Amino acid sequence: MAVAKKPAAKKGSAAKTLDELGIDWLCDQITDGNTQTEICRKLKIGIASLGRWVGAEPDRSARVREARISAARSHADKAEAVLRGARTPFMLAKAKELAHHYRWQAAKADPGSFGEKIEIDQRTTLTDLTDEQLDTKMAAIEAAKSADARPKA
């Protein structure tokens, strides 16, 4: 049984479509919470084509990165909406899974606001220093501690 092939798209048609719509349109789609897959289906283009078009210009890449950060709020809002809309135990179980996924998307899009806080405990051992060098380093550490302890204006 032969698999039907879809007609080959003209080379560069995805880029032409994206050029016509523009980066503002794409960023609006992303900020509204639409996934790459949804956007590509709507435009009938491949995800790789979208990636190449975005990556072709540093300004576009930066704009899309910022749109993804903005989209994090949409993902967090979706998480709350599905939880509030659950009316039965089954719907609640499904809503919890969706909310978990939306929160995960938000954390990936904007780790600074939605990601887990990471605490680093670093210990440094200084060896092979003269007493004078150690005294200088200790003075710098004490000065830094004092500066941190002062009230901020």
JOPEWO-V376195 format. One line per field, one symbol per residue. burial: I if it has 9 or more other ideal C-beta (glycine too) atoms within 8 Angstrom, else O. Layout:
burial->???
This chain:
burial->OOOOOOOOOOOOIIIOIIOOOOIOOIIIIIIOIOOOOOIIOOIOIOOOIIOIIIOOOOOIIOIIOIIIIIIIIIIIOIIIOIIOOIOOOOIIOIIIOIIIOIIOIIIOIIOOOIOOOOOOOOOOOOOOOOOOOIOOIOOOOOOOOOOOOOOOO
